[in-house]
Amino acid sequence: MDRQTILRYIASEADRPMKMKELARALRIDDGSYGRFRRTVKDLIDSGELVYLKRNRIGVAEKLNVAVGIMSITRSGAGFLIREGITPDIIISQTGVGTAFDGDKVMVRLGGKIGDRDAGVVIRVLERATRNIVGVFRKGKALAHVVPDNPRIHRDLYIHPDNSLDARDGEKVVAQLLAWDDPYLNPEGKIVERLGFPGQPGVDMLTVMRAFNLPDEFPRQVLDEAEQAAARLAETDLSERIDLTRECIYTIDPADAKDHDDAVSVEKIPGGYRLGVHIADVSHFVIEGTSLDSEAYRRGNSVYLPGMVVPMLPHVLSSDICSLKPNRKRLAHSASIEFDSKGKMLRWTLFDAVIKSRAKLTYEEVQDYFKSGIRSEGIDKTSENLDIARELAQLLSARRFAEGSLDFDLPEAKIIMNEKGEVIELGHRVRLESHRLVEEFMLAANRAVALELFRAARPALYRVHDKPDMEKLEAFSLMMSRLGHKFPVSPNMKPIQFARFLEGIKDAPEADFINELMLRSMQKAVYQRENIGHFGLAFSHYAHFTSPIRRYPDLVIHRLLKKHRSGEFTAAYAKRIVPHIDHAGQHCSETERNAEAAERQAIRVKQVQYMANHLGEEYDGVISGVTTYGFFVRLGNLGAEGLVRLSAIDDDYYLYDEKNYRVIGRRQKRTFRLGDAIRVGILKVDQTRAEIDLYIPAPPKPAKQKPAIAEKGKKLSRRELRENKRKTKRR
């Protein structure tokens, strides 16, 4: 008996909740099938689609005024129930959160309203987001406890002495949740790992890795398989590949890059251009079904933290055999794409190749050549090709933006550290023309690959970006009107409408801030088999192909392309691969979100470390968020964000005006609004929770001045006095 049949019966035919055996009889389940039926029903209960009621009766969640979703808890302790594909979210008050942690899958009983929004109470935790919690160990006289680093976890974990792992007071630890059934008591846990003390080298990034469940070491079997895979390069029959070793092919990457997974070449042809995008042929070395492949799938992607990388593949592959190093023969999966003289894509071919990169160029190196004609050794080898590449990239960029592709161009945080891992400077990465050149070529290749698989009616793993949700768009439009900008919204808006708006405000002082707000109002790009296009890029077809060293979805695409070209994409293969594509899409979307969150947190940790050495200093910033308890300020070029608490502003009582995204003084009507420029100082930092508290400097007092005194005049002579009298009489 399948899940849908059971759900359909209870939802439409059962006139009341039923016990397990009663339900089995109604569905005519025989004794031999009862065990499997019972397990299916329990799975439905665990997933929240069915609900256990009093006296062991079972009902459908949607008919019983309950909802299932993911719990999102705010710093204040209240939260929201987020349901997939359903808006708005359900508000959960601080007292209604129960024993749920942020990220848990929960069941909520609906009832009442908070403001004009539906509210509910958590009645059951269906699945913990994680049982491991990172925090600071504090030793008490009888019991110890762990103070979680995550400000969204509002309960300390009590630790029995037998479960302390001999941790010392103040040490960073990983605690495993043992039990928490009573919201009136604190949860219990046990220490499973001691990370070291704050300030010790590497402890900060190790803490982030544990908080986001990032793996560190590869299993021994995976390393052994990677070594064996690397040895296959020497055994590969290169005669079956197109030889491009004499072509002018080169890589352009950051100066500190170790994994070079893409190289390019460009040439002029009659009536247009031919672009070559050559991608490391990872699928030749990472074979489906091996332990190496399973580990790459589990990781989903590489994660880039300040000063370190958590790689998807072992070093021998990612930084050596697969990496497109200069002057070395390397296996590539190549796309040769032809464009007309206006940058319109005409045709493409995809093939296995062997290449030899002529130069390892950096973005800065190429930019210096574009801007000032400065020629390095690598530029000397590639300059003629680079000039043509620049022409083509400019054509592709202009065409893409004319068709509505969005370019948020948000500042990216830059952390500069010394050899000890200490932060010595904060700033933003400058986006160069050389960055845009590589981006355009990668976008073109990704688009061609997606079109190839789609036109051949092959199942594929697309990179999709759905159109924005109307409710979020209306909120963004209202926000813009409060900031003095018009952004009318309507159903079925096109990307070009967003692009024109961004073009219109690009010179506004708050342009970066508005770009970020618009990005927040957009849907999240994900991986899935169903192609719905990419709204942000204004592409009807798009997939990820160009980074298989660091993204598993790209590896999936490489394998699908090889099956497609070889004629092995049979009906049987398609049937087998479809579930794998679906699972990979969901899994890799989740690992990507987790990686992005870990990268943001790691940057925040380093920013807070830097600001700890600058207490009392003042900076210019922009108000980036307003809440009931204060407002957040993004600190100019530093990129760090801190909080001005309303309780710290002592010149008035401030009220939160949610509709106008501001706080306003009760007496003096002083206002702090979203997007306002503001001067703030660093009040204090909490390095454990990576938080910065800010203050508003008092305006300078006018210098005290002495009362004005008439200047003492000089003594006049008798003759001068007589002369003055005569002048007075004449008047």
C-alpha positions as CSV (number, residue, x, y, z in Angstrom):
1,M,0.0,0.0,0.0
2,D,1.6,3.3,-1.1
3,R,1.6,6.5,0.8
4,Q,-0.7,8.4,-1.5
5,T,-3.4,5.8,-1.3
6,I,-3.4,5.9,2.5
7,L,-3.5,9.7,2.5
8,R,-6.2,9.9,-0.1
9,Y,-8.4,7.5,1.8
10,I,-8.1,9.2,5.2
11,A,-8.5,12.7,3.6
12,S,-11.5,12.0,1.4
13,E,-13.3,8.8,2.5
14,A,-12.7,8.4,6.3
15,D,-15.4,10.3,8.2
16,R,-13.3,10.4,11.4
17,P,-9.8,9.7,12.8
18,M,-9.2,5.9,13.0
19,K,-6.9,3.5,14.9
20,M,-4.2,1.7,13.0
21,K,-5.9,-1.7,12.8
22,E,-9.2,-0.1,12.0
23,L,-7.6,1.8,9.1
24,A,-5.9,-1.5,7.9
25,R,-9.3,-3.2,7.8
26,A,-10.9,-0.4,5.9
27,L,-8.1,-0.6,3.3
28,R,-8.3,-4.4,3.2
29,I,-4.7,-4.9,4.3
30,D,-4.0,-8.7,4.8
31,D,-1.8,-10.0,7.6
32,G,1.2,-10.5,5.4
33,S,1.2,-6.8,4.3
34,Y,0.3,-5.4,7.7
35,G,3.9,-4.8,8.9
36,R,4.8,-2.9,5.7
37,F,1.5,-0.9,6.0
38,R,2.3,0.0,9.6
39,R,5.8,1.2,8.7
40,T,4.3,3.4,5.9
41,V,1.8,4.9,8.3
42,K,4.5,5.7,10.8
43,D,6.6,7.3,8.1
44,L,3.6,9.5,7.3
45,I,3.3,10.4,10.9
46,D,7.0,11.2,11.2
47,S,6.8,13.4,8.1
48,G,3.8,15.3,9.6
49,E,1.4,14.3,6.9
50,L,-0.6,12.2,9.4
51,V,-1.1,13.0,13.1
52,Y,-1.5,10.8,16.1
53,L,-4.4,11.9,18.2
54,K,-5.8,10.8,21.6
55,R,-6.5,7.1,22.1
56,N,-4.1,6.3,19.2
57,R,-6.3,7.6,16.5
58,I,-4.8,8.8,13.2
59,G,-5.9,11.8,11.1
60,V,-4.8,14.0,8.3
61,A,-2.8,17.0,9.4
62,E,-4.6,19.5,7.1
63,K,-8.1,18.5,8.3
64,L,-7.1,18.8,12.0
65,N,-6.0,22.5,12.0
66,V,-2.3,21.7,12.3
67,A,0.6,22.5,10.0
68,V,4.0,21.1,9.4
69,G,7.1,23.1,8.4
70,I,10.6,24.3,9.4
71,M,10.9,26.4,12.6
72,S,12.8,29.7,12.2
73,I,13.6,31.2,15.6
74,T,14.6,34.9,15.9
75,R,17.1,36.4,18.3
76,S,14.2,37.5,20.4
77,G,13.0,33.9,21.0
78,A,9.8,34.1,19.0
79,G,9.7,32.4,15.6
80,F,8.0,31.5,12.3
81,L,6.8,28.3,10.8
82,I,8.1,28.2,7.2
83,R,6.0,25.9,4.9
84,E,7.3,24.9,1.5
85,G,5.4,26.8,-1.2
86,I,2.9,28.3,1.3
87,T,2.9,31.9,2.4
88,P,2.6,33.8,4.7
89,D,4.6,32.1,7.5
90,I,2.8,31.2,10.7
91,I,3.9,33.3,13.7
92,I,5.0,31.4,16.8
93,S,5.2,33.5,20.1
94,Q,8.1,33.0,22.5
95,T,6.0,30.9,24.8
96,G,4.7,28.8,21.8
97,V,8.1,27.6,20.6
98,G,8.1,24.7,23.1
99,T,11.1,22.4,22.8
100,A,11.9,23.4,19.2
101,F,15.3,24.6,18.1
102,D,15.9,26.8,15.0
103,G,15.8,24.7,11.9
104,D,13.8,21.8,13.4
105,K,10.9,20.2,11.5
106,V,7.9,20.7,13.7
107,M,4.1,20.3,13.9
108,V,2.1,23.4,14.9
109,R,-1.5,23.7,16.1
110,L,-3.0,26.7,14.4
111,G,-5.1,29.2,16.4
112,G,-5.5,32.9,17.0
113,K,-3.6,35.8,15.4
114,I,-0.7,38.0,16.3
115,G,-1.5,41.3,14.7
116,D,-3.0,40.4,11.3
117,R,-1.0,37.2,10.9
118,D,-2.1,33.6,11.7
119,A,-0.4,32.2,14.8
120,G,0.2,28.8,16.3
121,V,1.9,26.7,18.9
122,V,4.5,24.0,18.5
123,I,3.0,20.6,19.6
124,R,5.6,18.2,18.4
125,V,9.2,18.2,17.1
126,L,9.3,15.8,14.1
127,E,12.9,16.0,13.2
128,R,15.9,17.8,14.8
129,A,17.9,20.0,12.4
130,T,21.0,18.9,14.4
131,R,21.7,17.3,17.7
132,N,25.2,18.8,18.0
133,I,25.4,22.3,19.4
134,V,28.6,24.4,19.6
135,G,29.2,26.7,22.5
136,V,31.2,27.6,25.6
137,F,31.6,25.2,28.5
138,R,30.8,26.7,31.9
139,K,31.6,24.8,35.0
140,G,29.3,25.2,38.0
141,K,29.5,23.7,41.6
142,A,27.1,20.9,40.9
143,L,26.2,20.9,37.2
144,A,28.0,22.4,34.3
145,H,26.3,23.9,31.3
146,V,27.0,24.9,27.7
147,V,26.2,28.4,26.5
148,P,25.3,28.0,22.7
149,D,27.2,30.3,20.3
150,N,24.1,30.5,18.1
151,P,22.0,33.5,19.4
152,R,18.9,31.7,18.0
153,I,19.3,29.0,20.6
154,H,17.9,30.5,23.8
155,R,18.5,27.6,26.2
156,D,21.7,26.5,27.8
157,L,22.4,22.8,27.8
158,Y,22.9,21.2,31.3
159,I,25.9,18.8,31.4
160,H,26.2,16.1,34.1
161,P,29.8,15.6,35.3
162,D,29.8,12.1,33.8
163,N,29.2,13.7,30.4
164,S,31.7,16.6,30.5
165,L,34.6,14.9,28.7
166,D,36.8,16.7,31.3
167,A,36.2,20.0,29.5
168,R,37.6,23.1,31.2
169,D,35.7,26.3,32.0
170,G,35.6,28.7,29.1
171,E,36.6,26.0,26.5
172,K,34.8,25.8,23.1
173,V,33.0,22.5,22.9
174,V,30.5,20.5,20.8
175,A,27.6,19.2,22.9
176,Q,25.2,16.5,21.8
177,L,21.5,17.0,22.8
178,L,20.4,14.0,24.8
179,A,16.8,14.9,25.7
180,W,14.4,17.8,25.9
181,D,10.8,17.0,26.4
182,D,9.8,19.7,28.9
183,P,9.9,23.3,27.8
184,Y,10.0,24.4,31.4
185,L,13.3,22.7,32.0
186,N,16.6,23.2,30.1
187,P,17.7,20.5,27.7
188,E,20.4,18.0,28.7
189,G,23.5,17.2,26.7
190,K,26.9,15.6,26.8
191,I,30.2,16.9,25.5
192,V,31.4,15.0,22.4
193,E,34.3,17.2,21.3
194,R,36.6,19.8,22.9
195,L,37.7,22.4,20.3
196,G,40.1,24.5,22.4
197,F,40.0,28.0,23.9
198,P,38.9,31.1,22.1
199,G,41.9,32.9,20.7
200,Q,44.0,29.8,20.0
201,P,45.0,29.5,16.4
202,G,42.4,27.7,14.2
203,V,39.7,27.4,16.9
204,D,37.5,30.1,15.4
205,M,37.2,28.3,12.0
206,L,37.0,24.9,13.6
207,T,34.1,26.2,15.6
208,V,32.3,27.4,12.4
209,M,33.0,24.0,10.7
210,R,31.4,22.1,13.6
211,A,28.5,24.5,13.9
212,F,27.6,23.9,10.3
213,N,28.5,20.2,10.2
214,L,31.2,20.7,7.7
215,P,33.5,17.7,7.2
216,D,37.3,18.1,7.6
217,E,39.2,14.8,7.0
218,F,38.5,12.5,4.1
219,P,38.0,8.8,5.0
220,R,41.0,6.6,4.3
221,Q,39.2,4.6,1.7
222,V,38.3,7.8,-0.2
223,L,41.9,9.0,-0.2
224,D,43.1,5.6,-1.5
225,E,40.5,5.8,-4.3
226,A,41.6,9.3,-5.2
227,E,45.2,8.2,-5.5
228,Q,44.2,5.3,-7.7
229,A,42.0,7.6,-9.8
230,A,44.9,10.1,-10.2
231,A,47.1,7.2,-11.5
232,R,44.6,6.7,-14.4
233,L,45.8,9.9,-16.1
234,A,49.0,8.1,-17.4
235,E,46.9,5.2,-18.6
236,T,44.3,7.3,-20.5
237,D,44.1,6.8,-24.3
238,L,44.4,10.4,-25.5
239,S,43.8,9.4,-29.1
240,E,40.0,9.2,-28.5
241,R,40.1,12.9,-27.5
242,I,40.4,16.0,-29.6
243,D,43.9,17.4,-29.2
244,L,43.9,21.1,-28.3
245,T,47.4,21.2,-26.9
246,R,48.6,23.6,-29.6
247,E,45.7,26.1,-29.0
248,C,46.1,29.3,-27.1
249,I,44.2,28.2,-24.0
250,Y,44.7,29.9,-20.6
251,T,43.2,30.1,-17.1
252,I,42.2,33.3,-15.3
253,D,41.8,32.9,-11.5
254,P,42.4,34.6,-8.2
255,A,46.1,34.9,-7.3
256,D,45.9,32.3,-4.5
257,A,43.8,29.8,-6.4
258,K,44.8,26.1,-6.2
259,D,42.0,24.4,-8.2
260,H,41.8,25.6,-11.8
261,D,38.7,24.0,-13.2
262,D,38.1,26.2,-16.2
263,A,40.2,27.6,-19.1
264,V,39.2,29.6,-22.1
265,S,40.2,30.4,-25.7
266,V,38.8,32.8,-28.2
267,E,39.3,33.4,-31.9
268,K,37.7,35.4,-34.7
269,I,36.0,33.5,-37.5
270,P,34.2,34.9,-40.6
271,G,31.1,36.8,-39.3
272,G,31.8,36.4,-35.6
273,Y,33.7,34.6,-32.9
274,R,34.4,31.1,-31.6
275,L,34.7,30.7,-27.8
276,G,36.3,27.7,-26.3
277,V,35.4,26.8,-22.6
278,H,37.5,23.9,-21.4
279,I,36.5,22.4,-18.1
280,A,38.4,19.9,-16.0
281,D,37.1,16.4,-16.8
282,V,36.5,15.3,-13.3
283,S,34.0,12.6,-14.3
284,H,36.9,10.7,-15.9
285,F,38.4,10.3,-12.4
286,V,35.4,10.2,-10.1
287,I,33.4,7.1,-11.1
288,E,29.8,6.9,-10.1
289,G,29.1,4.5,-7.3
290,T,32.6,4.6,-5.7
291,S,33.4,5.7,-2.2
292,L,35.1,8.8,-3.7
293,D,31.9,9.7,-5.6
294,S,29.7,9.1,-2.4
295,E,31.9,11.4,-0.4
296,A,31.8,14.1,-3.1
297,Y,28.0,13.8,-3.2
298,R,27.8,14.0,0.6
299,R,29.8,17.2,0.7
300,G,27.9,18.6,-2.3
301,N,30.4,21.5,-2.8
302,S,33.6,23.0,-1.6
303,V,33.3,25.6,1.2
304,Y,35.5,28.7,1.2
305,L,36.3,30.1,4.7
306,P,38.8,32.9,5.4
307,G,42.3,31.3,5.0
308,M,41.1,27.8,4.2
309,V,39.0,25.6,2.0
310,V,36.9,22.6,2.8
311,P,37.2,20.8,-0.5
312,M,34.6,18.5,-2.2
313,L,37.4,16.3,-3.6
314,P,40.8,15.2,-2.1
315,H,43.8,17.4,-2.8
316,V,45.4,15.0,-5.3
317,L,42.5,15.5,-7.6
318,S,41.3,19.1,-6.9
319,S,44.7,20.8,-6.8
320,D,46.7,18.5,-9.0
321,I,45.5,15.9,-11.5
322,C,42.2,17.6,-12.4
323,S,43.5,21.1,-12.0
324,L,44.3,22.8,-15.4
325,K,47.9,23.7,-14.6
326,P,50.0,25.5,-17.2
327,N,52.2,23.5,-19.5
328,R,50.7,20.2,-18.4
329,K,48.5,17.9,-20.4
330,R,45.1,17.8,-18.8
331,L,41.8,16.1,-19.7
332,A,39.0,18.5,-20.4
333,H,35.3,18.5,-21.3
334,S,35.2,21.3,-23.8
335,A,32.5,23.5,-25.3
336,S,33.1,25.2,-28.6
337,I,30.5,28.0,-29.1
338,E,30.1,30.2,-32.1
339,F,28.6,33.7,-32.0
340,D,27.7,36.2,-34.7
341,S,29.3,39.7,-34.8
342,K,26.6,41.0,-32.3
343,G,27.2,38.3,-29.7
344,K,24.2,36.1,-30.6
345,M,24.8,32.4,-29.9
346,L,24.5,30.4,-33.1
347,R,25.7,26.9,-32.5
348,W,27.9,24.8,-30.3
349,T,29.7,21.4,-30.0
350,L,30.6,19.5,-26.9
351,F,33.5,17.0,-26.8
352,D,36.2,15.4,-24.7
353,A,39.6,17.0,-25.2
354,V,43.2,17.1,-24.0
355,I,44.6,20.6,-23.5
356,K,47.7,22.3,-22.3
357,S,47.2,25.7,-20.7
358,R,49.6,28.2,-22.1
359,A,49.4,30.6,-19.0
360,K,48.1,30.8,-15.5
361,L,46.8,34.4,-15.4
362,T,45.3,36.3,-12.5
363,Y,42.4,38.6,-12.6
364,E,44.6,41.5,-11.5
365,E,47.2,40.7,-14.2
366,V,44.6,40.7,-16.9
367,Q,43.0,43.9,-15.5
368,D,46.4,45.7,-15.6
369,Y,46.8,44.7,-19.2
370,F,43.3,45.9,-20.1
371,K,43.6,49.2,-18.2
372,S,47.3,50.2,-18.7
373,G,48.8,47.8,-21.2
374,I,51.1,46.3,-18.6
375,R,52.4,43.0,-19.9
376,S,53.6,40.1,-17.8
377,E,55.2,36.9,-19.1
378,G,51.7,35.3,-19.2
379,I,50.2,38.2,-21.0
380,D,52.9,38.1,-23.6
381,K,51.8,34.6,-24.4
382,T,48.1,35.4,-24.7
383,S,47.7,39.1,-25.4
384,E,46.3,38.7,-28.9
385,N,43.8,36.2,-27.7
386,L,42.9,38.4,-24.7
387,D,42.1,41.3,-27.0
388,I,39.6,39.2,-28.9
389,A,38.2,37.8,-25.7
390,R,37.6,41.3,-24.4
391,E,35.6,42.2,-27.5
392,L,33.4,39.2,-27.3
393,A,32.8,39.5,-23.5
394,Q,31.7,43.1,-24.0
395,L,29.2,42.0,-26.7
396,L,27.8,39.2,-24.6
397,S,27.5,41.4,-21.6
398,A,25.6,44.1,-23.5
399,R,23.3,41.6,-25.1
400,R,22.5,39.8,-21.8
401,F,21.7,43.0,-20.0
402,A,19.6,44.3,-22.9
403,E,17.5,41.1,-22.6
404,G,16.9,41.7,-18.9
405,S,19.6,39.8,-17.0
406,L,20.0,41.3,-13.5
407,D,23.4,42.4,-12.2
408,F,23.2,43.1,-8.4
409,D,26.9,43.7,-8.2
410,L,26.9,43.6,-4.4
411,P,30.1,44.3,-2.5
412,E,31.9,41.1,-1.4
413,A,33.7,41.1,2.0
414,K,37.4,40.9,1.9
415,I,39.4,39.6,4.9
416,I,43.2,40.2,4.9
417,M,45.1,38.1,7.5
418,N,48.7,37.6,8.6
419,E,50.5,34.3,8.9
420,K,48.9,33.7,12.3
421,G,45.4,34.0,11.0
422,E,44.9,37.4,12.7
423,V,42.8,39.9,10.7
424,I,44.9,43.0,9.8
425,E,42.4,44.6,7.4
426,L,38.8,44.6,6.3
427,G,37.4,45.7,3.0
428,H,35.5,44.8,-0.1
429,R,36.7,42.9,-3.2
430,V,36.7,45.1,-6.3
431,R,34.8,43.5,-9.2
432,L,37.0,44.0,-12.3
433,E,36.4,43.8,-16.0
434,S,38.5,40.6,-16.0
435,H,36.0,39.0,-13.5
436,R,33.2,39.9,-15.8
437,L,35.0,38.5,-18.8
438,V,35.3,35.0,-17.2
439,E,31.7,35.2,-15.9
440,E,30.3,35.9,-19.4
441,F,32.1,32.9,-20.9
442,M,31.0,30.6,-18.1
443,L,27.4,31.7,-18.4
444,A,27.5,31.1,-22.2
445,A,28.9,27.5,-21.7
446,N,26.3,26.7,-19.0
447,R,23.5,27.9,-21.2
448,A,24.7,25.9,-24.2
449,V,25.0,22.7,-22.1
450,A,21.4,23.2,-20.8
451,L,20.1,23.8,-24.3
452,E,21.9,20.7,-25.6
453,L,20.3,18.4,-23.0
454,F,16.9,20.0,-23.2
455,R,16.6,19.8,-27.0
456,A,17.7,16.2,-26.9
457,A,14.8,15.5,-24.4
458,R,17.3,14.2,-21.8
459,P,16.6,14.4,-18.1
460,A,19.0,16.9,-16.6
461,L,19.8,18.8,-13.4
462,Y,19.0,22.4,-14.2
463,R,20.0,25.5,-12.2
464,V,16.6,27.3,-11.9
465,H,15.5,30.5,-10.4
466,D,11.7,31.0,-10.0
467,K,10.0,34.3,-10.5
468,P,9.6,36.4,-7.3
469,D,6.7,35.9,-4.9
470,M,4.1,38.6,-5.3
471,E,3.8,39.2,-1.5
472,K,7.5,39.8,-1.2
473,L,7.5,42.1,-4.3
474,E,4.7,44.2,-2.8
475,A,6.6,44.5,0.4
476,F,9.7,45.6,-1.6
477,S,7.7,48.1,-3.6
478,L,6.3,49.6,-0.3
479,M,9.8,49.8,1.1
480,M,11.0,51.6,-2.0
481,S,8.2,54.1,-1.8
482,R,9.2,54.9,1.8
483,L,12.8,55.5,0.5
484,G,11.5,57.8,-2.3
485,H,11.7,55.4,-5.3
486,K,8.8,54.1,-7.4
487,F,8.7,50.4,-8.2
488,P,5.2,49.4,-9.4
489,V,4.5,45.7,-9.3
490,S,2.2,43.5,-11.2
491,P,1.7,39.7,-11.8
492,N,4.0,38.1,-14.3
493,M,6.7,40.8,-14.2
494,K,9.7,40.3,-16.5
495,P,13.3,40.5,-15.5
496,I,13.8,43.6,-17.8
497,Q,11.5,45.6,-15.5
498,F,13.8,44.8,-12.5
499,A,16.9,45.6,-14.6
500,R,15.5,49.0,-15.6
501,F,14.7,49.9,-12.0
502,L,18.2,48.9,-10.9
503,E,19.7,51.0,-13.7
504,G,17.6,54.0,-12.6
505,I,18.9,54.0,-9.1
506,K,22.5,52.9,-9.7
507,D,23.8,56.4,-8.8
508,A,21.7,56.8,-5.7
509,P,23.7,56.9,-2.4
510,E,21.7,53.8,-1.2
511,A,22.1,51.8,-4.4
512,D,24.1,49.0,-2.8
513,F,21.5,48.7,-0.1
514,I,18.6,48.7,-2.6
515,N,20.3,46.0,-4.6
516,E,20.6,43.9,-1.5
517,L,16.9,44.4,-0.6
518,M,15.8,43.4,-4.1
519,L,18.0,40.3,-3.9
520,R,16.3,39.4,-0.6
521,S,12.9,39.7,-2.2
522,M,13.9,37.2,-4.9
523,Q,13.5,33.4,-4.7
524,K,16.5,31.3,-4.1
525,A,18.1,29.6,-7.1
526,V,18.1,25.8,-6.7
527,Y,18.9,22.6,-8.6
528,Q,16.0,20.5,-10.0
529,R,15.1,18.3,-12.9
530,E,12.1,20.4,-13.9
531,N,13.3,23.3,-16.1
532,I,11.5,26.6,-15.2
533,G,14.3,28.8,-16.5
534,H,16.4,31.3,-14.6
535,F,14.6,34.5,-13.8
536,G,17.6,36.5,-12.6
537,L,19.7,35.7,-15.7
538,A,16.7,36.0,-18.0
539,F,17.7,32.6,-19.5
540,S,15.1,30.0,-20.5
541,H,17.6,27.2,-20.0
542,Y,20.5,27.1,-17.6
543,A,22.7,24.4,-15.9
544,H,25.9,24.3,-14.0
545,F,28.8,22.8,-16.0
546,T,31.9,24.9,-15.4
547,S,33.0,23.9,-11.8
548,P,33.0,20.1,-11.3
549,I,36.0,20.3,-9.0
550,R,33.9,22.2,-6.4
551,R,30.2,21.6,-7.3
552,Y,28.6,18.1,-7.5
553,P,25.8,19.2,-9.8
554,D,28.4,20.1,-12.5
555,L,29.7,16.5,-12.2
556,V,26.2,15.2,-12.7
557,I,25.9,17.3,-15.9
558,H,29.2,16.1,-17.2
559,R,28.1,12.4,-16.8
560,L,24.8,13.1,-18.5
561,L,26.5,14.8,-21.4
562,K,28.9,11.9,-21.9
563,K,26.0,9.4,-21.9
564,H,24.2,11.6,-24.3
565,R,27.1,11.8,-26.8
566,S,28.1,8.1,-26.5
567,G,24.6,6.9,-27.3
568,E,24.3,5.1,-23.9
569,F,21.4,7.3,-22.8
570,T,19.0,4.4,-23.1
571,A,15.4,4.3,-21.7
572,A,16.7,2.0,-18.9
573,Y,19.5,4.4,-18.0
574,A,17.0,7.3,-18.0
575,K,14.7,5.4,-15.6
576,R,17.6,4.7,-13.3
577,I,19.1,8.2,-13.4
578,V,15.9,10.2,-12.8
579,P,15.6,9.5,-9.1
580,H,19.3,10.2,-8.6
581,I,18.9,13.6,-10.4
582,D,16.0,14.4,-8.1
583,H,17.8,13.5,-5.0
584,A,21.0,15.3,-6.1
585,G,19.0,18.4,-6.8
586,Q,17.4,18.6,-3.4
587,H,20.6,17.5,-1.5
588,C,23.0,19.9,-3.4
589,S,20.6,22.8,-2.9
590,E,20.7,22.1,0.8
591,T,24.5,21.8,1.0
592,E,24.9,25.0,-1.0
593,R,22.6,26.9,1.4
594,N,24.6,25.4,4.4
595,A,27.9,26.4,2.7
596,E,26.8,29.9,2.1
597,A,25.6,30.3,5.7
598,A,28.9,28.9,7.0
599,E,30.9,31.3,4.8
600,R,28.8,34.3,6.0
601,Q,29.3,33.2,9.6
602,A,33.1,32.7,9.2
603,I,33.4,36.2,7.7
604,R,31.4,37.6,10.5
605,V,33.6,35.9,13.1
606,K,36.7,37.5,11.5
607,Q,35.1,40.9,11.2
608,V,34.2,40.8,14.9
609,Q,37.8,39.8,15.8
610,Y,39.0,42.9,13.9
611,M,36.5,45.3,15.5
612,A,37.4,44.0,19.0
613,N,40.7,46.0,18.5
614,H,38.8,49.2,17.5
615,L,36.5,49.8,20.4
616,G,35.4,53.4,20.7
617,E,36.3,54.2,17.1
618,E,33.6,55.8,14.9
619,Y,32.6,54.9,11.4
620,D,30.0,55.9,8.7
621,G,27.4,53.3,7.9
622,V,23.9,52.7,6.6
623,I,20.9,51.3,8.5
624,S,20.4,47.9,7.1
625,G,17.6,46.5,9.3
626,V,15.1,47.7,11.9
627,T,13.6,45.6,14.7
628,T,11.6,46.1,17.8
629,Y,14.7,46.3,19.9
630,G,17.0,48.4,17.7
631,F,18.5,48.7,14.3
632,F,21.4,47.2,12.4
633,V,24.0,49.3,10.7
634,R,26.4,48.2,7.9
635,L,29.7,49.8,8.4
636,G,30.8,51.4,5.2
637,N,33.8,49.9,3.5
638,L,34.4,47.5,6.3
639,G,31.4,45.4,5.5
640,A,30.8,44.5,9.1
641,E,27.3,44.9,10.7
642,G,26.4,45.8,14.2
643,L,23.4,46.6,16.3
644,V,22.3,49.9,17.9
645,R,20.1,48.9,20.8
646,L,17.2,51.2,21.5
647,S,18.0,50.8,25.2
648,A,21.4,52.4,24.5
649,I,19.9,55.6,23.0
650,D,19.2,57.8,26.1
651,D,17.9,61.0,24.5
652,D,14.3,59.8,24.2
653,Y,12.0,56.7,24.3
654,Y,11.9,55.1,20.8
655,L,9.0,53.3,19.3
656,Y,9.2,50.7,16.5
657,D,7.2,51.8,13.4
658,E,7.0,48.5,11.4
659,K,5.1,49.9,8.5
660,N,7.6,52.6,7.8
661,Y,10.7,50.6,8.6
662,R,11.9,53.0,11.3
663,V,12.1,53.8,14.9
664,I,10.9,57.2,16.1
665,G,11.4,59.2,19.3
666,R,8.3,59.7,21.3
667,R,9.0,63.3,22.3
668,Q,11.6,64.7,19.9
669,K,10.4,62.7,16.9
670,R,14.0,61.9,16.0
671,T,13.9,59.1,13.4
672,F,16.2,56.3,12.3
673,R,15.0,54.7,9.1
674,L,16.0,51.8,6.9
675,G,18.6,53.1,4.4
676,D,19.6,56.2,6.4
677,A,23.2,57.1,6.5
678,I,24.5,57.3,10.1
679,R,27.6,57.8,12.2
680,V,28.2,55.1,14.8
681,G,30.9,54.0,17.3
682,I,32.0,50.6,18.4
683,L,30.6,50.0,21.9
684,K,31.5,46.4,22.5
685,V,31.8,43.0,20.8
686,D,30.9,39.5,21.7
687,Q,33.4,37.2,20.0
688,T,31.6,34.1,21.1
689,R,28.3,35.0,19.3
690,A,30.0,37.1,16.6
691,E,28.0,40.2,17.6
692,I,28.9,43.9,17.5
693,D,27.1,46.5,19.7
694,L,27.2,50.1,18.4
695,Y,26.5,53.5,19.9
696,I,25.5,56.8,18.4
697,P,28.1,59.5,19.2
698,A,26.8,62.6,21.0
699,P,26.9,65.6,18.8
700,P,29.9,67.9,19.5
701,K,29.1,70.5,22.0
702,P,29.7,74.1,20.9
703,A,32.8,75.6,22.4
704,K,32.1,77.8,25.4
705,Q,32.5,81.5,24.6
706,K,33.0,84.4,26.9
707,P,30.4,87.2,26.8
708,A,31.0,89.7,24.1
709,I,32.8,92.8,25.5
710,A,33.0,96.0,23.5
711,E,36.5,96.7,22.3
712,K,38.2,99.3,24.5
713,G,38.8,102.4,22.4
714,K,41.9,104.5,22.3
715,K,42.0,107.9,24.1
716,L,41.3,110.9,21.8
717,S,43.3,114.1,21.9
718,R,41.5,117.5,22.7
719,R,41.7,118.6,19.0
720,E,40.1,115.2,17.9
721,L,37.3,115.7,20.5
722,R,36.6,119.3,19.1
723,E,36.6,118.0,15.5
724,N,34.0,115.3,16.4
725,K,31.7,117.8,18.1
726,R,31.8,120.0,14.9
727,K,30.9,117.0,12.7
728,T,28.0,116.1,15.1
729,K,26.6,119.7,14.8
730,R,26.7,119.6,11.0
731,R,24.5,116.5,11.0
